[in-house]
Amino acid sequence: MQPRSLIPVPSMRAVQITRFGGPEVLDVVDVREPEPADGQELYEVSAAGINFADTHHAL
């Protein structure tokens, strides 16, 4: 059995807003891959766009 630190954890990249501001507060971070609950599906997305209107949620 491997030590916990060597076991790969499924992860993905996400854009998060962690503070108030303009587009400069949109941070690309690595996050743990979500686990779907019963009756839910998890889809693989290879690319996603963010437009200017999305930046207004950071204000």
C-alpha positions in Angstrom: 0.0 0.0 0.0 1.3 3.5 -0.9 1.5 6.4 1.5 -1.4 8.7 1.1 0.7 11.5 -0.4 1.6 9.3 -3.4 -1.9 8.2 -4.3 -3.1 10.2 -7.3 -6.3 12.3 -6.5 -8.5 12.9 -9.5 -8.4 16.7 -10.2 -9.4 19.2 -12.7 -8.8 22.9 -13.4 -11.5 25.5 -12.5 -11.9 29.2 -12.6 -12.7 30.5 -9.1 -13.7 33.9 -7.8 -12.3 34.2 -4.3 -12.5 38.0 -3.7 -14.2 41.1 -5.1 -12.8 42.8 -8.2 -12.7 42.8 -11.9 -11.5 40.1 -14.3 -8.1 40.1 -12.5 -9.7 38.2 -9.6 -10.6 35.2 -11.8 -8.1 32.5 -10.6 -7.4 29.3 -12.5 -6.9 26.6 -9.8 -6.6 22.9 -9.6 -9.5 21.4 -7.6 -10.6 17.9 -6.7 -12.9 16.3 -9.2 -16.5 16.2 -8.0 -18.2 12.9 -7.2 -21.7 12.7 -8.5 -24.5 11.7 -6.1 -27.1 9.0 -6.9 -29.0 10.0 -10.0 -26.4 12.5 -11.1 -23.9 12.4 -14.0 -20.4 13.7 -14.3 -19.4 14.9 -17.8 -15.9 15.5 -19.1 -15.5 19.0 -20.6 -12.3 19.6 -22.6 -12.8 23.4 -23.0 -15.1 26.0 -21.7 -15.3 29.8 -22.3 -15.7 32.7 -20.1 -17.2 35.9 -21.5 -17.2 39.5 -20.2 -20.6 39.1 -18.6 -19.2 36.3 -16.4 -16.7 38.8 -14.9 -19.6 40.8 -13.4 -20.3 38.1 -10.9 -17.0 39.1 -9.3 -18.2 42.6 -8.5 
